Amino acid sequence: MPPPPEAALRADPARPWRAAAASYVGAEPPTYETEPTTLPVTDPEDLRDVVPDTVLEGARYGTLTLRAASLRGDAARYRGESRRDALLAVRFGTGDSALLLVAVASGQRAAPGAHRVARELCEWIAGAVGGNQARLTEDIHTANRGALSSGLHRLTDRAYGRLRAGATVRGLAPADHTASVRCLLLPAHPACRTRVFFGVGGGGLFRLRDGVWQDLEPDGGERDTVGGPVIGYGSGRPPARQANQESRHPQQPPDPNSDSGSGSDPGSAHAPPPESETETEPVHGPFRFRASVARPGDTLLLCSAGLADPLRGEAALADRLAERWDTAEAPGLAAFLADAQTGVKGYADDRTAAAVWEA
């Protein structure tokens, strides 16, 4: 079924100087230009602090193809502010034992050095994952969900502990020196299709399966079952979520295509509490964890709130991205960037997205 007229990709006729890729969905064009306009002010004594407007990453290992992009929001481009989102995609190890980490972080709006905080959080988590790569890879291959959940919780807590210590040194409130972070662990072995998500704070985790968006965002804590029913199955788009919304409406039937009870997902039992449970909870909220097994044809999307919010709130964008990304082959980097920056009026924050296509 073709998308409704309002979901069609259009250039803005009122502003013909826009590039062809600067398109939007919805009834009205975005308030700000979709292409970069003003550069941030730069300190000549600290050129290492310069943040590029856009970052692209890509890779292919075994059955998965990764596409990732992080771009400055339209509002930040207009005001000459730096991109607060950070994206880090790295590989640890070699051959079939290699482990890929994709980390996405978003600094606090209007907080000093928000972009540095986001980047540091990604780097600290990556350092901890890389230092434990062999053990993490073994736990993923053996579906040891309890060890994965508690171990990733501990290393995430330690990273936030470093942020809290940094806030104290700088005389800042912890809420002004923090960031949300979301990560994917992807084993390079072609026979292992386990995909592990963990993180703290806002954003989204979605799966596109058979042309239908499924919202896989786990509720906080480590009570989450793996591969259980997902929000919005069969709706064709991710629904808007409330802060206290459960992972599934009580009257919604289980997802017949979910991995729950199939025996293919790693460990559906409740994970043990992490050793670090006595630590202060990050100001962004509780630790979130999910492990699931991908199927051929799936597209898994991890994104910051800058994309998750319009994806949940604007049906035309969800329809558009479903149409574009429900393909056997992953798009090229340029095409992925053009899709990720599709404009939606009322949403002008930084956008960071990492998508995994399963062959």
C-alpha positions in Angstrom: 0.0 0.0 0.0 1.5 3.4 -1.0 2.1 5.9 1.8 -0.5 8.6 2.3 0.1 11.9 0.5 1.3 13.7 3.6 4.1 11.1 3.9 5.5 11.9 0.5 9.1 13.1 0.3 9.1 16.7 -0.9 11.4 19.6 -1.4 10.3 22.9 0.1 8.9 25.1 -2.7 9.0 28.2 -0.6 12.8 27.8 -0.2 14.1 26.6 -3.5 17.7 27.1 -2.5 17.5 24.0 -0.3 19.3 20.9 -1.5 17.3 18.1 -2.9 18.1 16.0 0.2 16.6 18.7 2.4 13.1 17.3 2.4 10.4 17.0 5.0 7.2 15.1 5.8 4.0 16.5 7.3 1.7 19.4 6.3 4.2 22.2 6.9 8.0 22.6 6.4 10.2 22.7 9.5 10.8 26.1 11.1 14.6 26.1 10.5 16.7 25.3 7.5 17.5 21.6 7.2 21.0 22.4 5.8 23.8 23.9 7.9 23.9 27.7 8.1 25.9 29.1 11.0 29.1 27.6 12.3 29.7 27.6 16.1 32.1 30.1 17.6 35.6 28.5 18.0 38.2 29.1 20.6 41.5 29.4 18.8 43.3 28.0 21.9 41.2 24.8 21.9 40.7 23.7 18.3 40.5 20.1 19.5 37.1 20.9 20.9 35.6 21.6 17.4 32.7 19.3 16.7 31.8 18.5 13.0 28.3 19.1 11.9 27.8 15.6 10.7 29.4 12.2 11.2 28.9 9.1 9.1 29.9 5.5 9.9 29.3 2.1 8.2 30.5 -1.5 8.3 29.6 -5.0 7.2 30.4 -8.1 9.2 28.9 -11.6 8.7 25.1 -11.2 8.2 24.9 -7.6 9.4 25.4 -4.2 7.8 25.7 -1.1 9.9 24.8 2.4 8.9 25.1 5.3 11.4 24.8 9.0 11.3 24.9 11.9 13.8 23.9 15.4 12.6 23.5 18.7 14.2 19.9 19.7 14.8 18.2 22.4 12.7 17.9 24.7 15.7 21.6 24.3 16.6 22.5 25.0 12.9 20.5 28.2 13.0 21.9 29.4 16.3 25.5 28.4 15.6 25.6 25.9 18.5 27.7 22.7 18.5 26.2 19.3 18.1 25.4 17.8 21.5 25.0 14.3 20.2 28.0 12.0 20.1 28.4 8.8 18.0 31.2 6.2 18.4 31.4 3.0 16.4 34.3 0.7 17.1 35.5 -2.9 16.7 37.4 -4.8 19.3 39.1 -8.0 18.4 39.6 -9.7 15.0 38.0 -12.4 12.9 34.9 -14.2 14.0 35.6 -13.3 17.7 35.4 -9.5 17.0 32.8 -7.4 18.8 31.3 -4.2 17.5 30.1 -1.4 19.8 27.9 1.4 18.7 27.5 4.1 21.3 25.2 7.1 21.1 25.1 9.9 23.7 23.2 13.2 24.0 24.4 16.0 26.3 22.1 18.3 28.2 20.6 21.2 26.3 22.2 24.5 27.3 24.7 22.8 29.6 28.3 24.0 29.3 30.5 21.5 27.4 27.5 19.2 26.7 29.2 17.9 23.5 32.4 17.0 25.5 30.4 15.2 28.2 28.6 13.1 25.6 31.8 12.2 23.8 33.6 11.3 27.1 30.7 9.0 28.2 30.9 7.1 24.8 34.7 6.8 25.1 34.6 5.6 28.8 32.1 2.9 28.0 34.0 1.9 24.9 37.2 1.6 26.9 35.4 -0.7 29.4 33.8 -2.8 26.7 37.1 -3.1 24.9 38.9 -4.1 28.1 36.4 -6.9 28.6 35.9 -7.8 25.0 36.8 -11.5 25.3 34.4 -12.1 28.2 31.6 -10.1 26.6 31.9 -12.0 23.3 31.8 -15.3 25.1 28.7 -14.3 27.1 27.0 -13.2 23.9 27.8 -16.4 22.1 26.7 -18.6 25.0 23.6 -16.5 25.6 24.6 -15.7 29.2 22.1 -12.9 29.7 22.5 -12.6 33.5 26.3 -12.0 33.2 25.8 -9.6 30.3 23.1 -7.6 32.1 24.9 -7.3 35.4 28.3 -6.7 33.8 27.1 -4.0 31.5 25.2 -2.4 34.3 28.4 -2.2 36.4 30.5 -0.6 33.6 27.8 1.9 32.8 27.5 2.9 36.5 31.3 3.4 36.7 31.1 5.7 33.6 28.4 7.8 35.3 30.4 7.8 38.5 33.2 9.5 36.6 30.8 12.1 35.3 29.6 12.8 38.9 33.2 13.2 40.0 33.8 15.6 37.2 30.8 17.6 38.1 32.1 17.9 41.7 35.5 19.1 40.5 33.9 21.7 38.3 31.4 22.8 40.9 28.5 21.8 38.8 25.2 20.1 39.7 25.2 16.4 38.4 22.2 17.2 36.3 24.3 19.8 34.4 27.2 17.5 33.7 25.7 14.4 32.4 24.3 12.8 29.2 22.0 10.0 28.1 23.7 7.0 26.4 22.5 4.0 24.4 24.7 1.3 23.1 24.5 -1.8 20.8 26.9 -4.8 21.0 27.1 -6.7 17.8 29.1 -9.9 17.5 30.9 -10.2 14.1 30.5 -14.0 14.0 28.0 -14.8 11.1 26.4 -17.6 13.1 25.6 -15.4 16.1 22.6 -13.1 15.6 22.3 -12.0 19.2 22.0 -8.2 19.5 22.5 -6.6 22.9 21.2 -3.1 23.8 22.0 -1.3 27.0 21.9 2.3 28.2 20.5 5.1 30.3 18.2 8.0 29.3 16.1 9.1 26.4 16.1 7.8 22.9 14.6 4.8 21.1 15.2 1.2 20.1 13.0 0.0 17.2 12.8 -3.0 14.9 11.5 -3.0 11.4 10.2 -6.4 10.6 8.0 -7.2 7.6 7.5 -3.6 7.0 6.1 -2.9 10.5 7.8 -0.9 13.2 8.1 -2.5 16.6 9.1 -0.4 19.6 11.5 -2.5 21.6 12.3 0.1 24.2 12.7 -1.7 27.6 11.3 -0.3 30.8 13.9 0.6 33.4 15.6 -2.0 35.5 16.6 -5.5 34.8 13.2 -7.1 35.0 12.8 -7.0 31.2 12.0 -10.2 29.5 13.9 -10.8 26.3 12.0 -10.9 23.0 8.7 -10.5 24.7 5.7 -8.5 23.3 6.5 -5.2 21.9 4.6 -1.9 21.8 2.7 -1.2 18.6 3.0 -4.5 16.9 0.9 -4.4 13.8 0.3 -0.7 14.0 2.8 0.1 11.2 4.5 2.9 13.3 5.9 3.4 16.8 3.2 4.9 19.1 3.7 7.8 21.4 4.9 6.7 24.8 4.1 8.1 28.2 6.7 8.3 31.0 4.8 5.6 33.0 3.6 3.5 30.1 4.2 -0.2 30.5 5.9 -2.1 27.7 2.6 -3.5 26.5 -1.0 -2.5 27.0 -2.7 -5.2 29.3 -5.3 -5.8 26.6 -2.9 -6.1 23.7 -2.3 -9.7 22.7 1.2 -11.1 22.5 3.2 -10.5 19.4 2.9 -13.8 17.4 6.2 -13.0 15.7 8.2 -12.2 18.8 11.1 -14.3 20.0 9.4 -14.9 23.4 9.4 -18.6 24.3 11.1 -19.7 21.2 14.3 -20.6 23.0 16.3 -18.5 20.6 16.7 -15.5 22.8 19.4 -15.5 25.5 17.9 -16.2 28.9 14.3 -15.1 29.5 14.7 -15.5 33.2 15.1 -12.4 35.4 18.7 -11.3 35.7 20.3 -11.0 39.1 20.7 -7.5 40.5 24.0 -5.9 39.6 26.8 -5.6 42.2 26.6 -1.8 41.8 22.9 -1.5 42.8 23.9 0.6 45.9 25.3 3.4 43.6 23.4 6.5 42.9 21.0 6.1 40.0 22.1 8.3 37.0 20.1 11.5 36.8 18.8 10.4 33.4 17.0 7.4 34.9 17.4 3.7 35.4 19.7 1.3 33.5 18.0 -0.4 30.5 19.0 -3.7 29.0 17.6 -5.9 26.2 19.0 -8.9 24.3 17.2 -10.3 21.2 17.9 -12.5 18.3 17.7 -11.0 14.8 15.9 -12.6 11.9 16.9 -12.3 8.2 15.3 -9.2 6.8 15.1 -7.3 10.2 16.3 -3.8 10.5 17.3 -2.7 14.1 17.3 1.0 14.8 19.0 2.6 17.8 18.6 6.4 18.0 18.8 9.5 20.2 15.7 11.3 21.3 16.1 13.7 18.4 15.0 11.0 16.0 13.0 8.8 18.4 10.6 11.6 19.3 9.5 12.5 15.8 9.4 8.8 14.8 6.9 8.2 17.6 5.1 11.5 17.2 4.8 11.9 13.4 3.2 9.0 11.5 4.4 10.3 8.2 8.0 10.0 9.2 7.5 6.4 10.5 5.8 5.5 7.3 8.5 7.1 5.2 11.4 5.4 7.0 9.6 2.0 6.9 9.3 2.4 3.1 12.9 3.4 2.7 14.5 0.9 5.1 12.4 -2.2 4.6 14.9 -3.4 2.0 17.1 -6.5 1.6 20.2 -4.3 1.0 21.2 -1.5 3.3 21.3 2.0 1.7 24.6 3.7 1.1 25.9 6.2 3.6 24.7 9.2 1.6 21.2 7.8 1.2 21.0 6.8 4.9 22.0 10.4 5.9 19.3 11.8 3.6 16.7 9.6 5.2 17.8 10.3 8.7 17.6 14.1 8.3 14.1 14.1 6.8 12.5 17.2 8.3 9.5 17.3 10.6 8.0 20.5 11.9 8.4 20.9 15.6 11.4 18.6 15.9 14.8 20.4 15.6 17.2 18.6 18.0 20.3 16.8 17.0 19.6 13.4 15.4 21.8 10.3 15.8 20.8 7.0 14.3 22.5 3.6 14.0 20.7 0.9 12.0 21.6 -2.7 11.4 20.3 -4.6 8.4 20.2 -8.4 8.7 21.0 -10.4 5.6 
